[in-house]
Amino acid sequence: MDRTVVLITGCSSGIGLHLALRLASDPSRSFKVYATLRDLRAQGPLWEAARSLGCPPGSLETLQLDVRDADSVAAARARVTEGRVDVLVCNAGRGLLGPLEAHTAGAVGSVLDVNVAGTVRTLQAFLPDMKRRRSGRVLVTGSMGGLMGAWMGRGQQEGRGLWQCLWLSGASGGDPPRQASEASSPLEGLPFNAVYCASKFAIEGLCESLAVLLPPFGVHVSLIECGPVRTAFLEKLEGVAGGVLDGADAETRHLFSRYQRHLERIFREAAQDPEEVTEVFLAALRAPRPALRYFSTESFLPLAHLRLADPSGCSYVAAMHHAVFADDPEEEPNAAAPGGPELCAPPAATAPQ
């Protein structure tokens, strides 16, 4: 029986590395995995882990693939000895943290080139053959738009608790959700992640457009929406080294310091292990009728519901500002407190003419 051929981008560490190992070591021995890396000098940890797991011979190969270079993508495709890719996993990504005005044009361009244009280049290389064969799956590593708010710190139960708090204080603009699955989109903008969020919003639109188009060709696109994951992602963030804040005003520097403390708390209390996230990829890969979105955690879904409940965005802005910048994350939200920031209010409904 032919094995399912899977090609994964961004396998030097994190989700890509763990997914490649999970599939190559699967007891069914039904996968042939091409783990791709921008720099093959970084493949040592992958092979060490593969030996430790006892991956069968021929279940795993590494290829050089730099999503920033169309020729590199094409060369990797040509080295797939089976002549086809059944499952394409677009996982390569890059982050950028800090005040927008502090980012260099090069740093902004690099993130957009990897996260958006790189995904497009990869899809352009592999989709035509999938469409011709009328068979294929595309899994894309999505995000909640950045690194999510404080109520993820102790799991889904407290997430719902904060929603109740927002609802009782009037900030939610609607009834509390009955089930987390009522939310339909994980898109959230986060402070100091403007460019990264922009890239992830773009990926959502890209995948939604393809998901509508491709089913007649037997090709399905799924986003794996991830929350915080214990990987080297934070260590690889651009924009936080050295004197990047030197040109920022004092209030922005203060808010950035508070955000960094919030970020550290989220990763300490809420981050998932990559092994847990890879099981979500596997569920999407094996689903008879794959969905557009799969969630590695439901902790942030009440916030997504909040964005939909108040289309003006004001409730979301107030809730997120409080969650990220409140000195005490447990204090009751009150955006109108004396001395606090003046946040927007939803526009009044217009009476029918």
N, C-alpha and C positions, 0 to 999 in steps of 0.2 A: 504494500500500500504506500502511495506517495505521502511523504511527510509534508506538513504545512510549513511553507517557507516564510519566515518572518525576518524583516529587516528593521532595525531599531537605530535611530540616530541618538547621539549624545550618551554614549555608554561608558565614559571614563569614570563615572561615579554616580551615586544617587539612584534615582528611579530607573534610569536606563540600564545601569549595571545590574541592578537587582532583578529587573524584568528579564534581561537576557539570561541570567543564571537560572531564574525560576522556570523558564520555558525549556532551556537546554537540559535541565535536570529532571524534567517532568517524568513521572513513572511510566506514562504512556509511550514515551519515546516517539511522539508523533510530530515533533517540531524540529526543523532545521533553522538555526538562528544565526543571522549575520549581525553581529554587534559592531556598529561603526563608531569611530572616534575621529575627532579632528586631528589629533596627534597620536600616532601609534606608539610613541614612547610612553604613553600613559596606560598601556594595556596590561601592565604587570599585575595590578590588583585583581583584574577580571580573571586572568588565567590562574592566578593563585587560588582564588575562590572556586573556580571551576574544578580544579584538581581536588580541592577539599571536599566538594560536593559529589565528586565522582561522575561528572557529566560524561556520558558515553562518547566514544570517539566519533567524530564527524557531526556531532550535534551542535557545535559552536565554531564559528569562524569570525575573525575580526577583519574589518576593512577600513581603510582610510576614507573619510568622508567629511568634508567641510561644507556645511550648508551655505556658507557665504560665497561659494565658488561653484557655478553651474557645471564646469568641466569636472570638478572633483565628484560631484553628485553623479554625473554621467559615467565616470570611470568606475565608481563603486557599483552602479547598476550593471555594467558590463562584466563585472567579476562574479556575479551571482551565477554559479555554474548550472543551476537548474533552469536558467532562462526565464524565470518568472519570480515574482514576489506575491505571495497570497495575502500577507498582512504587512502593512506598512505602519510603523509607529514613529510619529514625528514628535520627538522628545527633546531635541536640542533646544536650549534656551539660555537666556542671560538676563540678569537683573541690574537695576540701577536705582540707587537710593540716595536721597538728599533733596535739598531745595531745587526746584526747577531752574531758577536763575543761576545756580552754581554749576550746572552741567555744561561741559564743553560740547561743541557740535559733534566732535568725534565720538564722544561717549554716547550721545543720543543716537547717532547714526549706527553705531555698532549694535546697540540693543535692538533697534528696529530691523537692522539687516539680518540678525540671527533669528529673532523671534517671529518676524512677519515675512520679510522677503525670503529668508531661508526656508521657512515652511512652504512658501509658494514654489520655490525652486524644486524642492523635494517632491512635492505633489506633481508638478509639471513633468518630472522625470518618470514617475511610476504610474500615474493615472492612465495614460493612453493605453498601456498594455492591459491593465485591469479592465478597462472599458472594452477593449477588443476581445478579451477572453470572456467578458460578461461575468466576471467574478473577482471579488476582492474586498478587503476590509482596510479601512484607515482608522487608526487610533491616534488621537492628538492629545498630548498632555496639556490640559487646560489649567485654569487657576481661578480662584475667587476674585482675581483682579489684583492681587498683591497678598499681603500677610494680614490675616483677618483680625477682627476686633476682640476686646477683652473677654466677652462672654464665652469664647471658646476655651477659656482657661481651665474649666473643670468639667467639660463635656456637655453633651446635648441637654441634659436635664437643667443645668443652670442657664443654658442658652434660652430655653423656654421661660425660665424664671425672669430673665431680663426683659424678654418680650412682654411678659405680664406687667412688669414694672413700667415699661414704656406705654403700654396700653392704658394702665390705670392713671398715668400722669397726663394722658392725652397726646403724647408725642407720636403714637403709632399711626394715628389717622384712621383706625379701623379696628375690627375685632381681632383678637389673638388667633393665630392659625390653629386649626384643629389637628392638622398633621403637617409634619415638615415637608412632606411630598407635595403640598399645595403650591410651593414655590416652583417657578419654572425657569429661573435664570440665576446664575451665580455671579453675575457681573456686579462688582462693587469697586468704586474708586477709593483709594486709600491715600492719606497724606504722605508726602515725601516719596511716593511711588508713581508719580504722574506718567513718566515715560513707559515704565514697565506696565502699568495699567492700560495705557493706550495701546500697547502692543497686544495685550491679552484681550482687550475688547475687539481689536481687529481680527484676532484668531477666531473669536466667537462668530463674527459676521461671515468670515471666510468659510467656516465649517457649516454654518446654517445654510448658506447659499448652496454649497456642494451637496449637503444632505437632501435638499429638495430636488436637485438635478439628477443625482446619480442612481437612485433605485432602479429605474428602467434598464440600466446597464448591469444590474446585479452587484453593484458596489455600494457599500454602506460606510458612512463616516460617523464616528463616535468621539465625543470629547470626554476625557477623564478629568473631572474637576477636582483638583487637589487643594486641600488646606495646607497648613504647615507640616512639613515632612523633615525628619531628621536626616539631612543630607549635608553636603558641603556647599549648598546653595548660598548661605549667608556669607561664607568665607570668600566666595567668588563674586560677591556683589561689587559693582563698580560705583564710584562716586562717594565713598565714605572714607577714603584714605587721606592722610596728611591734612593740608590746610584748605580742604574743599569748602569749609564753612567760613573761612576768613572774610570773604566778601559779603556774607549775609548779615542782615541787621540783628540786633541783640534779641529781639522778640522771637524771630525765626530760629535763632540758635537755641533759645530756651525751649521752644516747642519741639525742636528736633531732639533735644536731650530727653524730653519727656517721652517722645515717641520711641526712642531707642530703649528706654526702660520698659515700655509697654511691649515692644517686640521681643525683648529678652524673656519677659514673663510668659508670653504666648508660646514661645518655643520650649520653655521649660515645662509648662503645664499642659500644653495641648498638642504638641507635635506628634505625628504618627510615625511609626517605623516604616521604612520603605517596603519591607516585606508585606505589610498589611495593605499598602497601596497597590502593589503588584497583583494581588488577588482580584482587585477591581478591574484591572486591565484584562486579566484572564477571563473574568465573567463576561466582559464585553466581547472578547474575542470568540468565546464559545456560544454566545447567545444565538438561538436560531433566527430571531428577528431583532437585531441590535437596535438599541435606542440611540437617540442623538446625544444624550448626556447620562453619565454615570458619576456618582459622587463618592469620593473617598471618605467623606464624613458628612453627616447631616447637621453638624453643629451650627453652621452659618446659614442654614436655610430660612430660619425665621427672619433674618435680616433681608434676605432676598424677597421674601413675602412683603416686608415693609416697603421696599422700593416699588413693588407693584401696587400696593394698597394706596399709596399716595403718589400719583404720577408727577406731581410738582417737584418731587425730590426733597422737599423741605424736612419731612419727618426723618428721612434717611440721613440728611446732613446733620440734623440735630443729634440723632442717636449716635452716629459715628463719631462726631466731634466729642461728645461726652465720653464714649467708650474709650477713645484713644487718649484724650488729654485730661480726663478727670484725675485729680490728685489721688482720690480714693475711688477705685473702680466699683466699690459697692455702694457709694452714695447714690441717693435718688437723683435721676436726671432732672435738671432744671436749667434749660438754656437761657431763661430770662432772669436768672439770679443777678443781684446787684454786682456790677463790675464784670459780669460775664460778657462774652461776645454776643453781638446782635445777629442772630441767625434769621434766615428767611421764614416767612409764614406762607402757607398755601393760599393761593388766590381765592377770593370769594367766588362762589358759584354764580354764574350769570343767569338771571331769570329768563325763561323762555319768552320770546316776543309774541 
